[in-house]
Amino acid sequence: MTNSRARETTEAIERLYISMRHLFYRGFFKPSGVSGESIRSLLKTINPEIYGTMSVPSKLELDGLMYVLDRLPEGIEECAFIHLTSDEGFDKGSFDPIVPKKRRRNCYRIDEHQMNIEVLLGRSEIYDILTHLTFLFIEADKIRNLAFIQDENWKPTRAFKIIEEVVKGEKKFSRREKEVALIHLSSLIGRTFDETLNAYNTFGDDGNPDRLFKIIYHLGKVSLEDAKQSREREIYFSAILKERVGHHYFGEKWANKVKEVLFENDLHMRPLHIISANMHSVKNMLYGNDALKKKDTKDVDYKLYGDISDKKDLRDKVSKYALEEGMIYINDKSGSNIDVQIIDLSKTSLKNTPLSHLKYDGDDVIMVFDYAFGEQAFEVMDELLRPFEQKGEVYMMKVKSVSIMGKAGILEGGKGDIMIPTSHIFEGTADNYPFENALKLEDFKDDELKAFEGPMITVLGTSLQNRDILQYFMNTSWKAIGLEMEGAHYQKAIQVASKIRHHIAPDLFVSYAYYASDNPLETGATLSSGGLGLTGVKPTYMITLRILEKILQNGKKEVSAKK
């Protein structure tokens, strides 16, 4: 049964992406039209774990709603018209950018009816946004059907009238009256009072305590106007966006800037180690002790790194010190949303770091760049590894290693555990990328954390996975250990550059390691259950330490060989 459901899900995911791509090139669609209904039907067939009770018509999915709204601009529930655009100069007008809590993208409220969302990261971002919007439309229509009597007049229920009263704010509600309103809200959305109260506190803040009421009200109201055809919902894709997607427009600008900075600092002919990771762990490990006047301890001081993660003043001190000691920081202006740090190891003292025992004395350069998103990983890596021209001469990147560290969903294990991939399998196809990982299972022996080694699935979208397909990947001969969104894209670019186009030397080594941000098979541990917090500190820094050890050991061997 699981295998047939897995096949059905795989087919639905493929069809969903084909449909989304078709609608993108068509230029627009109506969520309640034939195309929109087709996408909804496919999402319901998949029934992803992250969207919980989405397919239950009498119950609103609160965790999924919070997850989606954290990734979409504030106020989108009020808008019937959503335009996906490229970087088209809206920042030059009087519009204030709206940045979602959990996604680095600029959005602009054009008027009371329209929201524009800038898409700069390629197709994966378009699929991500459309998937979240489809979930939002499903929940909105659910609210409409629960809040209004379905006759020709669409008369609101008593519960919805009370919700409207709270939202309009014309009357001051006492605490007891607000609790009564929450009871009516809980009965409307099919949730217990306890669940609704928790959601009210989670969604709201001091500046907007009644946000949950407002979201429910506006989702239902916009859906009602769509059903009555007084203001039909529509999604548009701009002509500029359609023209730029797939042409590495932002990735090329980003890579050219990085190479320009390397050239300007006379680092372009040095051995280069590329790390795709967060913007703090490498910096904190190389500069943290000296910046904060701490003495390196025999064991790695994970508490110190936790304190730095938790306290802005400590983070600022480390950043200031790193820049004073020669670290180069590129604040990305290309539109790729990928910042860069460049570290010249010949100018970096390792004496007071967890790496002092390696006695490194080479002149390698480390380049750390921030996380890419889905297919964007191929774009930026492909452009970065290409030869470049400066002052009439063509230079090849002297890449010695590429290391990828990221968060991923784990299939066996829990939050914070570590995954060491041996290959990346691209979901929905038989495309596979086996490789020799410089990181091994024995590198991560630890009393607190577990580590797993095996194939990993590069998925089209983390929010599309259901229990059946995940169990299929884990329990069949695939024996997958986890899922993420960038690995196959990175490895494809590395193999093209090193083995086919010969843009870089073929003898580089690769390091891949991920720590578990969630277990999508475990109830209450999916991405919609919240972030890792300080649980992620130890696995992050353990992986960072092992990657840096591999880099420094390789550099040390090269120096010895030269001598």
C-alpha positions, 0 to 999 in steps of 0.5 A: 500500500505504501509503495502504491501511495509513494508512486501516486505521490511521486506522479502528483509532485511531477504533475504539480511542477509541470502545471506550475511551470506551464502557468508561469510561462502562460503568465497568469491564472485564477486560483478558483479557475480550472488551472487553480483547481487542478493545482489544489487537487494535486496538492491534496493528493500529495497531502504533505505532512507539513500541512497537517489537516489541510484535507479535512474540510471542517478543521483549519490547519494552524501550524501549517498556516503559521509556517506559510505566513512566516514565508509570505509577506504580512498582509497577503491574506487581504490581497486578491491580486498577487504579482510575482515579479523580478527586481523591477525597481519598486524600491525606487518608488515610495513603496516600503519593502515587506520582508517575510520573517523566514524568507529573504525576499522583498515584497511590496503592497501596491494598494489594498488589493495587490501584493507584489513578491520579488522572485530572485532565486529562480524556479525553486522559489516560484514553486515554493511560493505557489505551493504556499499560496495554494495551501493558503487558498485551500484554507481560505475556502475552508473558512468561507464554507465554515463562516458563511451559509452557502446560499445565494446571499452567503449570510455570515454565521454568528461566529463570523460576525463576532470575529468581524467585531474584534477585527474592526476594533470599534468596541473595546473587548474585556479579557472575558469578552475576548475569551468568548470571542476565542471560543466562537473562533475555535468552534468555527475553525474546528479546533479546541479552545486550548489549541485556538488560545495557543495559536492566538498567542503564537500569531499575535504580538504586543503591536498586533495581539488580534492577528489570528482574528484578522487573518481568519477574517480576511482569508474568509472575506477575500475567498467570499468575494472570489466565490461571489465573483465581485473580486476574483483572486488572480496570480500574475507573473511579470514579463521581466520575470519570465524573461530572466528565470533560467538565464542565471541573470542574478547568479552571473552578477553575483559570481562576477563580483566575487571574482572581482574582489578576489582579483583586487585582493590578489587572491585569485591565483591562490588555492581556494576552498569554497564552503556553502554554509551559514555566515557565522560558524566558520568566522566564530571558530577562526576568530571567536576566542581572540575576539572575546579574549577567551583561551582555547580549551582542550575540548571545543567550547560549544557553550561559547558558540551558543552564547555568541549565537544568542547575544548580538553584542558578542556577534558584533564583537567577533564580526568587527575583530574578523574584519580588522584581522583581514576577513573580507565581507561582500554584502551581496547587491546582485539580487541573489541574496547570498553574502560572502566571506573571504578568509586569507589563511596566510594572515589568520592566526590559528594558535587560539582556535580548536584547529591549533594542533594542525600546525597549518602554515599554508596560503590557502583561501577560504570562501564562505557563502550563504545558503542558496535556495533549490535550483539556485544552487546550480546557478551560483556554483556553475557561474562561480566555477567558470573561468573569468577575464580580468585585464585581458587575461583569462583565469581558471579558479584554483578550487581545491575543495567544495564543502556544503553544510546545511539543514535537512530533514532526517528520516531516522533520528531526531532534530540536531542529528547529523547526516553524511551523504554518499550520493544525492538522488533527485526526486521524481527522476532517476537522476543520481550523483554518487561522489566520494565524500571527504567526511565520514561517519567516524568523523562524528562519533559523539555521546549526545548526537547521532550520525547517519551515512547514506544517500540523500534525496534532493527534493523539489520542495520540502513542503511537498513530502508526505509520510508514504513517499518518505517511508518508501525512500527510507525502507526500500533499497534506496535506504535514504537517510534524509532530504534537502533541496540543494545537494544534487544541484551543487554536485551537478555543477561541480561535476560539469565544471571538473569532469566535462567542461574542465573549468576547474582541476578534477582533483578537488575533494568534496565535503557534504554534511547536514544537521537535522532541522526536523524529522518529517516522519515524526508527529510534532517534529516537522518544519511547521513545529518550529526551529531548532534554537540552540539545539543546532549549535553543537551539530553546526560547529561539529560539522564546521570543525570537521570541514576546516580540519579537512581543508587545513590538512589538505593545505598542509600536505601541499605545503609539505610536498612543495618543501 
